Amino acid sequence: MATTNYPFGFAGGVSLRGVPLAMTVPGKVWWVSSVIGSDGNNGKTKEKPFATIDYAIGRCTDDKGDVIFVMPNHAETLATAGAITADVIGVSVIGLGNGKQTPRLSLSATGSTIAVSAANVTFKNLIVNAGVAEVGQAFAVTGADCTLDGIRSYPVSTYSIESFVRTTSGGIDLVVKNCDLMQTTAPTAASIFIQLVASTRARIMDNIIYATLKNDAACTVVGGSGTASTGVIISNNQLVMVGGTTQLSVVLMYSGSTGLMSNNSLAATLTTLAGMNNPANLWCNENYCTKAVAKHGIIDPTVS
């Protein structure tokens, strides 16, 4: 049976089986599927989807709130820097499906990236994996108000990613939440897995990150470099760093960074707990650190 398209929406809202929809879509809706799609399609229905996310982004319009739905079992190989470039303001890229049906993006070259240069861009419910021995960065964020929500990454062979997210000074108001990121092979380069550079008001919340990194004091799971980040919130994260004994910190914010760090659990294969949590000038509440399995952590930094 054919479906009906209501291009002008519903002035009084809409409900399904008596349940009102919580989210409306102000802009156009585009569909993407590598299984049945083609960039020669119109992309306006799930029966005629585009084949690639970047092509769909190119059909969007700035500041209209366009949404791209990526269908279950979609798979893309990203072979270049900016293979997906989110350069349209206000676009949301939302993966559909659960478990192994979740759309998958594979970074197949050391320089492969998902570039976020426009403001107010959201990526949600996608699997992003390394597809080569060492990827420099997965998400290169230079636009403001980027949200990464429910992104997952799993070990593939002996591949690794140096920085899963890296900002520049333009990447203010970054939100990384509900992400589940695991890496079991260490990159050869020293790396900061979630790297904040002058990322004012960044929000790193409710994530599970298990990062195997090089045995180097410069490595950290969440940290800053180059310029202080102000007004940062780091809360309710489970952060594990594996790879050696000489790393100094699971969290290593750049000198002068400010904000709040609360209710995080940190673990690492270190010989000492000293310096495992190095939050610069962030306020701290209830952050527990442990260096030994089957042992309870202690509060670090120490109680004021």
C-alpha positions in Angstrom: 0.0 0.0 0.0 1.3 3.4 -0.9 2.2 5.9 1.8 1.1 9.5 1.9 3.4 12.4 2.1 2.2 15.5 4.0 4.7 18.2 2.8 3.2 21.0 4.9 3.3 19.0 8.2 0.6 19.1 10.9 -0.3 22.4 12.4 -1.7 20.8 15.5 0.9 18.2 15.9 0.5 14.5 15.2 0.2 11.3 17.3 0.6 7.6 16.5 -1.8 5.2 18.3 -2.5 8.0 20.8 1.1 8.8 21.5 2.2 12.3 20.4 5.5 12.5 18.5 8.1 14.3 20.6 10.1 15.6 17.7 9.1 17.3 14.6 11.2 17.8 11.5 11.1 21.4 10.2 13.1 20.8 7.1 13.3 18.2 4.4 13.8 14.5 5.1 16.3 12.6 3.0 17.0 8.8 3.0 20.3 7.0 2.5 21.0 3.2 1.9 23.9 1.5 0.4 21.8 -1.6 0.1 19.1 -0.3 -2.2 20.2 3.3 -2.9 21.7 5.3 -5.7 22.9 8.8 -5.8 20.8 9.0 -9.0 17.6 8.6 -6.9 15.6 11.6 -5.6 16.4 10.5 -2.0 13.0 11.7 -0.8 11.5 8.3 0.2 12.9 5.1 1.8 12.0 3.3 -1.5 14.3 5.6 -3.5 17.2 6.5 -1.2 20.6 8.0 -2.0 23.6 5.7 -1.7 25.9 8.0 0.3 25.7 10.3 3.2 27.9 13.0 1.7 25.7 13.2 -1.4 22.6 13.6 0.9 24.3 16.4 2.8 24.9 18.2 -0.5 21.1 18.2 -1.1 20.4 19.9 2.2 19.8 23.6 2.8 21.4 25.8 5.4 19.4 26.6 8.5 16.3 24.6 7.5 16.7 21.7 9.9 17.0 19.0 7.3 17.3 15.4 8.5 19.1 12.5 6.8 17.9 9.1 7.8 20.5 6.4 7.2 18.7 3.1 6.8 19.6 -0.2 8.6 22.5 -2.2 7.2 24.0 0.8 5.4 27.8 0.6 5.0 30.2 3.1 3.6 34.0 3.1 3.1 35.5 6.5 3.7 38.8 6.7 1.8 39.8 10.4 2.0 39.9 13.4 4.3 36.4 14.8 4.4 34.9 11.8 2.6 31.8 12.9 4.6 31.8 16.7 5.0 29.0 18.2 7.0 29.2 21.7 5.5 25.5 22.5 5.7 24.2 24.3 8.8 21.7 22.5 11.0 21.8 19.1 9.4 21.1 15.9 11.4 22.4 12.5 10.2 20.5 9.8 12.1 21.2 6.1 11.8 18.3 3.7 12.0 18.6 0.1 13.2 20.0 -1.6 16.2 22.9 -3.9 16.9 24.5 -5.3 13.7 21.9 -3.4 11.6 23.3 -0.1 12.8 24.8 1.9 9.8 28.5 1.4 9.6 31.2 3.8 8.4 34.8 2.4 7.8 37.8 4.8 7.7 40.0 3.0 5.1 43.0 5.4 4.9 45.2 7.1 7.5 43.9 10.5 6.5 40.2 9.5 6.3 38.0 11.8 8.2 34.4 12.8 8.8 34.7 16.6 8.7 32.2 18.8 10.5 32.7 22.4 9.3 29.2 23.8 9.6 27.4 24.8 12.8 24.6 22.9 14.5 25.3 19.5 13.0 24.3 16.2 14.7 25.5 12.6 14.0 23.5 10.0 15.9 23.4 6.2 16.1 26.2 5.2 13.8 29.1 2.8 14.0 32.4 4.4 13.0 35.4 2.0 12.8 39.0 2.1 11.7 39.5 0.2 8.4 43.3 0.6 8.3 46.2 0.2 10.6 46.2 3.7 12.0 43.7 6.5 11.3 44.7 10.0 12.4 41.3 11.2 13.4 37.7 10.1 12.9 35.7 13.3 13.5 37.5 16.6 12.6 35.3 19.2 14.2 35.8 22.9 13.1 32.1 23.9 13.3 30.3 25.1 16.4 27.5 23.2 18.2 28.4 19.7 16.9 26.7 16.8 18.6 27.8 13.2 18.5 25.2 11.1 20.1 25.2 7.3 20.4 28.2 6.8 18.2 29.9 3.4 18.6 33.3 2.1 17.6 34.5 -1.5 17.9 37.9 -3.2 17.4 38.5 -4.3 13.8 41.6 -6.5 13.3 44.6 -4.6 14.6 43.4 -1.2 13.4 43.4 1.9 15.5 42.4 5.6 15.6 44.7 8.2 17.2 42.0 10.8 17.9 38.4 9.8 17.6 37.2 13.4 18.0 39.5 16.4 17.5 38.3 20.0 17.6 39.8 23.4 16.6 39.1 26.7 18.1 36.0 26.9 15.9 34.6 23.7 17.5 32.9 25.4 20.5 29.9 23.9 22.2 30.8 20.4 21.2 28.6 17.6 22.7 29.8 14.0 22.9 27.2 11.9 24.7 26.0 8.3 25.0 29.0 7.0 22.9 30.5 3.6 23.3 34.0 3.5 22.0 36.5 0.6 22.2 40.0 0.3 20.9 42.2 -2.7 21.7 45.2 -1.9 19.5 47.5 1.0 20.3 48.4 3.6 17.6 52.1 4.1 17.1 51.8 7.8 17.6 51.1 9.5 20.9 47.4 10.5 20.9 44.5 12.2 22.7 41.4 10.1 22.0 38.9 12.9 22.7 41.0 16.1 21.9 39.7 19.5 22.8 41.4 22.6 21.4 40.0 25.9 22.7 36.6 24.0 22.8 34.6 26.4 24.9 31.6 24.8 26.7 32.3 21.3 25.5 30.1 18.6 27.0 31.6 15.1 27.4 28.8 13.1 29.1 27.5 9.6 29.7 30.1 7.9 27.5 31.9 4.5 27.8 35.5 4.7 26.3 38.0 1.9 26.5 41.1 3.2 24.7 44.3 1.3 24.2 46.9 3.9 23.5 50.7 4.1 23.1 52.8 3.8 26.2 53.6 7.5 26.3 53.0 10.3 28.8 51.4 12.5 26.1 48.6 10.0 25.6 45.2 10.5 27.3 41.6 9.5 26.8 40.0 12.9 27.3 42.3 16.0 27.1 43.2 19.3 25.6 46.1 20.6 23.6 47.4 23.9 22.3 44.9 26.3 24.0 42.8 26.1 27.1 39.1 25.1 26.9 36.7 27.0 29.2 33.4 26.0 30.7 33.9 22.3 30.0 31.6 19.7 31.5 32.9 16.1 31.9 30.4 14.0 33.7 29.1 10.4 34.1 31.7 8.8 31.9 33.4 5.4 32.2 37.0 5.9 31.0 39.6 3.2 30.7 43.1 3.6 29.3 45.2 0.6 28.5 48.7 0.3 26.9 51.4 0.8 29.4 52.6 2.2 32.8 54.2 5.5 31.9 51.1 7.4 30.9 50.3 10.2 33.3 46.6 10.8 33.0 43.3 9.3 31.8 42.0 12.9 31.7 44.6 15.6 31.0 43.1 19.0 30.3 45.3 21.7 28.9 46.7 24.2 31.4 44.1 26.9 32.4 41.1 25.0 31.2 38.0 25.5 33.4 34.6 23.9 34.0 33.3 20.9 36.1 34.3 17.3 36.2 31.9 15.1 38.1 30.8 11.5 38.7 33.4 9.8 36.4 35.1 6.4 36.8 38.7 6.3 35.6 40.9 3.2 35.2 44.3 2.7 33.8 47.3 0.3 33.8 49.5 2.6 35.8 52.0 2.0 38.5 50.7 4.8 40.6 47.4 6.7 41.0 49.1 10.0 41.2 48.1 12.2 38.3 45.7 9.8 36.8 43.1 12.6 36.8 44.6 15.9 35.7 41.7 18.3 35.2 43.7 21.6 35.2 41.3 24.2 36.7 38.0 22.3 36.4 36.0 21.9 39.6 35.8 18.2 40.7 33.2 16.1 42.4 33.1 12.3 42.9 35.6 11.2 40.4 37.0 7.7 41.2 40.3 6.3 39.9 41.7 2.8 40.0 44.9 1.2 38.7 44.2 -2.4 39.7 41.5 -4.9 38.6 39.1 -6.2 41.2 40.0 -3.2 43.5 37.8 -0.3 44.3 38.9 3.2 43.2 39.7 6.2 45.3 38.7 9.8 44.8 41.2 11.8 42.7 42.1 14.6 42.9 42.1 14.5 46.7 39.2 15.9 48.7 39.3 19.7 49.3 
